[in-house]
Amino acid sequence: VLERRSYQRQEVIIHIGDAASHIYLLARGQVSVLLPQQGGARRRLATFSAGMAFGEMAVLDRAPRSAMIVADSEVQCDLLSLDALQDLDATEPVIKIKLLENLALGLCGKLRKANRELALLE
């Protein structure tokens, strides 16, 4: 059910405001999560490497993408579409539960890291 896609260095993978249609499982390379700033600058919020997932937040809450994802190197991702995720209910419910548990743990880790960084700024 996964679709492999490749991206070149500096290619924008996700734009802010895009509809969320896929979860990205980073198979190779590195990406940055960026927020545009005034004057055209970009602020890096995080960097993800192979083995990590991104784009899951918008898929789970069905909201538009909240940040830009840019390839820092040549990147390969395995994409899980929202439709394929929903289809797992009927075909592989145990796999879906495990996948959602792991995505939740990943989001918890990202939130705890953000909390530590915010605490340092105070």
C-alpha positions in Angstrom: 0.0 0.0 0.0 3.0 2.3 0.1 4.2 4.4 -2.8 7.9 5.2 -3.2 8.8 8.8 -4.2 12.2 10.4 -4.6 13.0 14.1 -4.1 16.1 16.1 -5.0 18.1 18.3 -2.7 16.2 21.6 -1.9 13.0 20.3 -3.4 9.9 21.3 -1.5 8.0 18.1 -0.5 5.2 19.8 1.4 3.9 23.4 1.2 2.1 25.2 4.0 -1.6 25.1 3.4 -1.5 21.9 1.2 -4.3 19.4 1.8 -3.1 16.4 3.8 -3.3 13.3 1.6 -0.2 11.3 2.7 1.9 10.3 5.6 5.6 10.3 4.6 7.9 7.5 5.9 11.5 8.8 5.3 13.4 5.9 3.9 16.6 7.7 2.9 18.1 11.2 3.3 17.2 14.1 5.5 14.5 16.8 5.4 13.9 20.0 7.3 10.7 21.4 8.7 10.6 25.1 7.9 8.4 28.1 8.5 8.7 31.1 6.2 9.6 34.4 7.9 9.1 38.0 6.8 11.6 39.1 4.2 11.8 35.6 2.6 13.9 33.9 5.3 13.0 30.5 6.6 13.2 29.3 10.2 14.1 25.7 10.7 12.0 24.0 13.3 13.3 20.4 13.0 15.3 18.0 10.9 14.2 14.4 10.2 16.3 11.6 9.1 15.8 8.1 7.7 13.4 6.0 9.8 11.3 9.0 10.9 7.8 10.0 9.7 6.4 13.4 8.8 3.1 14.8 7.6 1.2 12.6 10.0 -0.2 15.5 12.1 -2.3 17.0 9.2 -3.4 13.6 8.1 -4.6 12.7 11.5 -6.5 15.9 12.2 -7.5 16.6 8.5 -6.2 20.1 8.7 -4.1 21.9 6.1 -0.3 21.4 6.3 1.2 23.8 9.0 4.8 23.8 7.8 7.0 23.4 4.8 9.1 20.3 4.4 12.3 20.6 2.2 14.7 17.9 1.2 18.2 18.6 2.6 19.7 15.8 0.5 18.5 13.3 -2.0 15.4 11.8 -0.3 13.3 8.7 -0.7 10.0 8.4 1.0 7.4 5.7 1.3 4.0 7.5 1.2 0.9 6.1 2.8 -2.2 7.8 1.4 -5.1 8.8 3.6 -7.3 6.4 1.6 -4.9 3.5 2.1 -4.8 4.3 5.8 -8.6 4.2 6.0 -8.7 0.9 4.0 -6.5 -0.8 6.7 -9.6 -0.8 8.9 -11.1 -3.6 6.8 -8.0 -5.3 5.5 -5.4 -5.1 8.3 -6.8 -3.5 11.5 -4.0 -4.8 13.7 -1.4 -3.2 11.4 -3.4 0.1 11.5 -3.5 0.1 15.3 0.2 -0.5 15.5 0.9 2.2 12.9 -1.2 4.7 14.8 0.4 3.8 18.1 3.9 4.4 16.6 2.8 7.7 15.0 1.4 8.8 18.4 4.7 7.9 20.1 6.5 9.9 17.4 4.3 12.9 18.0 4.8 12.6 21.7 8.6 12.7 21.2 8.4 15.7 18.9 6.2 17.5 21.5 8.5 16.7 24.4 11.4 18.0 22.4 9.6 21.2 21.5 8.7 21.7 25.2 12.3 21.3 26.3 13.4 23.8 23.6 10.7 26.3 24.7 11.8 25.9 28.4 15.4 26.8 27.4 14.2 30.0 25.8 12.6 31.3 29.0 
